[in-house]
Amino acid sequence: MMFIRWACLLPVLLFSGIVHAVQLPTTYTLSAEDLIRVRASTNENRSTVVEWNGQVLSYKPGDVPTVLFHVQGMNIARAKKLADGGYDLLTREVQLYLNATTNEVLHVWHNPYSGQDVPAATAYQARYQPGGTYTFQLSIPLAYPNPLNPTGDPSSPLYPYSGPTQAKYSAIESFTFTFSGAEFISGVNSIPSTQVYWTRTSPLLPFMATPATNVSLLFVASGSKVEGGWQKLSSAAVRDIIATNLTAYKDAPTERVTLGGGVSSWSYFAQPAVFQAYLNGSTFPLPDLV
């Protein structure tokens, strides 16, 4: 059976896993190559850009959910075929947090739970029937040692930022892809009409500095492939960040830089240079450290 090794799908949280072939109604079974055509491109010389926008809500049992901020982001990916028939998906990704009222990029966020103003530490990472529309959905339950404080040590300088679960990070991430049946059966190496819908539940983000709470976050966003590369992104804010601070994000990686599943918001925050910049009150996103 064919499968894909994913280094990343969409944003903020990178993961590694295996996605097996997906059975479509009546006619098609999606192979690893088909899934790559939907998500990226089978042409190793091509970078594929996906963009999204949405909002992040906080929710607490018994309280009304609140919109904390909006998000805009992009992912640029390259798929490389492996000897066993799978694919390595190499990506770079950035997601900006925006003021929920003005839609301006947040550099400082007021934490309603602690009453403190904290730097908004933007995370970025390296790492059917003809004529109809098909859909497939992936849900990924996540649970692994918290990169900020895997032992739950209260004396760790990262303890106040590691969340209520301390030694364990857990979340659920779900992706729904829709695409044209006509494009799918045409055999093109990248299906341009791909739309993606993303939801994620997780603890509060590290930069929020709220260690003891039962508040959770819900990310809800939608997006699509972008023809023409990063310069055709609809978000001027994301384009400007790539042009100035994150120039490496103009293209997808050509090789895996590190072993494992890549970088997440948590492991990024734990990098000494990033954590020190946060403590210094630096403006995020920082220049690319990769």
Order of alpha helices (4+ residues) and beta strands (2+ residues): beta-beta-beta-beta-alpha-beta-beta-beta-beta-beta-beta-beta-beta-alpha-beta-beta-alpha-alpha-alpha
